[in-house]
């Protein structure tokens, strides 16, 4: 089974407000991602915050670890709840190409998008390994952790990642 995990634990400091709830085409950014994710996953959770209609899990082992803390929370949740695979995506990528998740699932696992490594496909069996990694290092780079475990870097067109209001304005946000 496949678990979809939306990474939403960031502070949105560059955005200047709650980025996940910013509107694009009449819908919150996070809702665009949950809709895209639900097309491929058997279940969807939100990591790092609560969001109505979804199970929310806190970043692991503690907040403020960046996306790697959210990925770790998703892996642990998946391992504990019978999911073999975790697809991850940030809450601020409202235009995810429908083929991207399929490409990640088809790549040798684990796999991540080379241009945006928080978009990834991870075996839940990595949960203990990521726990150990986070206990032993201060390095919070998803890209470096991915390389350390021999993950496949997938070349695929990256969706626009909304980091600032200007990025949302480029898309014509509400």
C-alpha positions, 0 to 999 in steps of 0.5 A: 500500500502507498501512503501519501504524505504532505510536508507542511511543517515549515514556518512560511517565513519567506512567504509572510503568512500561512503558505499552506492556506494561501489561495490559488484558483480558489483552493488552498495550496495544500488542498491542490497537493492533497488532491494530486496525492490522493490519485496515487495513494491509498491514504494521505496524511499531513506532516507537521500540522493539522489539516481538516479531513486528514490525519496530522502527524508531528515532525519526527523526532521533533519540530524544526528539522525541516522537510527531513523531520516530516519525511521521518514522521511519514516513514514511521507512520507508514511502517506502523500502519502497514504501508510499504511505500511513502510518496512525499510532496511539499504543501506548496507545489499546487501544479504537480504533473499527474505523471510525476508520482507515477514516475517516482513509483516506477523508478528504483526505490528509494527515489526523489526528484533531482530538482526538488528532493522533497518530492520522493518515493521512499520504502517505509522500511527506511523508518529506523534508518532515518531515525538513526541518521537524525540522532547521529547528525545535524545535517538536515539536507534531504538531498544529502540523506538521499545520496547517503542511502543510495536513492535514485535521483529522477530527472523530471520537470519540477513543479513550481515551489511557492516560497514567496508571494511573488512565486504565487503571483507568477501563477496568478494566485488569488 
